[in-house]
Amino acid sequence: MRTLHDVIATDIPPPAERAPLELDEDITRKDAWMFAPLIVAAVTLPLVASVLLAVSVWNLASNGPSMASAPPATFASRWL
């Protein structure tokens, strides 16, 4: 096994080139608009979820739990 002391400068491979943006001949820079809906969805869905959670927490904090979620007073009143 070779150690670092045995490595010759010519044995080190040249750095790899970065991949070009156009990896596929069919998809070019002009087709970047197709990714816009994906980016919009990735940005807006977490925002919408955060707003809905904030509104529901604010509603519970300001109004308290609703009367519809209260358990019935007696066992028989469930069917009345």
C-alpha positions, 0 to 999 in steps of 0.5 A: 500500500502506498503512503503519502510519502510515496505519491509522485506529483504526476500520479495525482489525477487532474481535478474533474471538470464540473458538469455543464448545465446542459446535460441532456441535448433536449433540455436547454437553458431556454427550457428552464421555464418548465421548472418554474411551477415546481419552484413556486410549489416548493416555496408556497406550500410550506408558507400555506401550511405555516399560515394555516397552522398559525391561524388555527393556533391563534383561533384556539388561543383567542376563542378557546376550544369550540363547543362542538368538541366538548363531550356530551354530559351523559351517556344517553344524551349522545343519541338524543 
